[in-house]
């Protein structure tokens, strides 16, 4: 398992955080996502043999989130 950290602009409000959690939970290669509501920091633990950081970033962006 590998961990990556991204900062997401919208991940500081309740509704976008819930949407983001739902999106990441639907990706079977992602084991866990922890969101810091104070600064929008998202730590994602994933199976690097099944999905890349770039694929995760693309999935987040396709859903309308902005990575800082």
Long-range contacts (C-beta under 8 A, 24 or more apart in sequence): 1-31, 1-45, 1-46, 1-47, 1-48, 2-45, 2-46, 2-47, 2-48, 2-53, 3-43, 3-44, 3-45, 3-46, 4-43, 4-44, 4-46, 4-53, 4-56, 5-41, 5-42, 5-43, 5-44, 6-41, 6-42, 6-44, 6-57, 6-60, 6-67, 6-68, 7-39, 7-40, 7-41, 7-42, 7-67, 7-68, 8-40, 8-42, 8-60, 8-65, 8-66, 8-67, 8-68, 9-40, 9-65, 9-66, 9-67, 9-68, 10-40, 10-65, 10-66, 11-35, 11-37, 11-40, 11-41, 11-42, 11-65, 12-37, 12-38, 12-39, 12-40, 16-65, 19-63, 20-60, 20-63, 20-65, 23-59, 23-60, 23-63, 24-60, 27-51, 27-56, 27-59, 30-56, 40-68
